[in-house]
Amino acid sequence: MNKKRREFIQKTAIIATSTAFTPNIILSATKAKKEKLGVALVGLGYYSSQLLAPALKLTKNCELTGIVTGSPEKIPIWQEKYNIKDKNVYNYQNLEEIGNNPDIDVIYVVLPPSMHAEYSIRAANTGKHVWCEKPMAMSVDECEAMIKACKDNKVKLAIGYRCQHDPNIQAYMKVANKLPFGNTKMISSAAGYFDGRTDHWKQNKKLGGGAMGDMGVYALQGARLATGEEPISVLAKSSTTRPNIYHEVEETMMFQLEFPSGALAACHTSFGIRMNYLQVNYEKGWVKMEPHWAYSGNNGSMSDGTIINYPLENQQAKQMDEDADSILNNKPMIVPGEEGLRDIRVVEAVYRSASRNCIVRI
């Protein structure tokens, strides 16, 4: 009886041990930590082809390993240029299959704003981390759905606000935290360029066009980051000088913001006017930035003689490297989905104010 009992206990222990260390658990415990994350770009338009893909060649923590496109003619060009394997090429219909591909860790959504929520949620449901270009989405509801999808799938979400990774922008953000010149009184922030195109998504309302969502978030971020506060009200006015082109969306938007501290901001954005500056006036000094949102060369000065001119090789490379580092080391994202949501909450209020011609509380 004792012998049989001992044999039963031994067999039970072996079964329990083998159950505890199934192949998946053993693989998870012994799997080497990745040094670089594989990134798949969704959408191969200008920003992906001219800026993100070249920047990924400069990154240390991530690399371009996959593409998602609806244009078959682009595939051989990208494969030859970036050595992308056949098995890492997807279209918009089979994106979900990325979930089974160990070569890809991050899905970067680089599509018109109207598609951001749909494809970010689909990306999150694959179990891969999600990066999404700005503006985050078309509405607060869409932003919240994106955040929830990523949380439900236990993946990280970052919004492509490259400027917040720029040390020159971070320099004036520190002023908002330390207040060396006293409280913020007035901000003037502008972001615009002349767009001569007539059939781009930026002129299409259904695709998320309009100056406010695209360039206006730079002017808005200038005010938000300079104060370190969220605005409580807005008064906005939209206009156009080319109604034959900008008949669905605004060409120019001007909006005034009020903050809890009493600080005020005058913000301007446009597809018809070139402007790129930020000026912040404090109780006892000022900060000026010009350019303020450029891909390179953002610089400025402070009233105490401080010069803001930090060298930066590539803004997009730094953005993606830092976002990849947050994933690799399980750190908070510099620009999480909640940051994109804060902007869209204000963007919605700007449009309400412009349509009603009155002050809107946020």
GINOR-V285338 format. One line per field, one symbol per residue. ss: DSSP state (@ for helix, = for strand, . for the rest). psi: psi as a letter, one per 40 degrees, with the letter a starting at -180 (. if undefined). burial: + if it has 24 or more other ideal C-beta (glycine too) atoms within 12 Angstrom, else -. A space follows every 50 residues. Layout:
ss = ???
psi = ???
burial = ???
//
This chain:
ss = .@@@@@@@@@@@@@@@@@@@..@@@@@@@@......======...@@@@@ @@@@@@.....=======...@@@@@@@@@@@...@@@==....@@@@@@ .....====...@@@@@@@@@@@@@...====.......@@@@@@@@@@@ @@....===..@@@@.@@@@@@@@@@@@.....===========...... @@@.......@@@@.@@@@@@@@@@@@...=========........... .========....=======.===========...====..........= ==....==......@@@@@@@@@@@@@@.......=@@@@@@@@@@@@@@ @@@@@@...==.
psi = ddddddddddddddddddddgidddddddehihidihhhhhhhfadddde ddddddeeideiiheiihiegdeddddddddefhideehiaedfddedde heehdhhhhgiideedddddddddeeeiihhhiiidaeiddddddddddd ddefiihiifgddeehddddddddddddfeeaihdhhhhihiihheiefi deehddefaidddcdddddddddddddeihieiihihiiiegdddgedii dihhihihideeiihhiiiieehhhgihhhhadfaihhhhideidiehia iieeehhhghihdhddddddddddddddefiiidgidddddddddddddd dddddefihhi.
burial = -----------------------------------++++++++++-+++- ++++++--+-+++++++++----++--+---+-+---+++-+--+-++-- +-++++++++++++++++++++++++++++++++++++++-++++++-++ --+-++++++++++++-++++++-++----+-+++++++++++-+----- +++----++++++++++++++++++++++++-++++++++----++--++ +++++++++-+-+++++++++++-++++++++--+++++++++++--+++ -+-----+---+-++++++++++++++-----++++++++++++++++++ ++++-----+-+
//
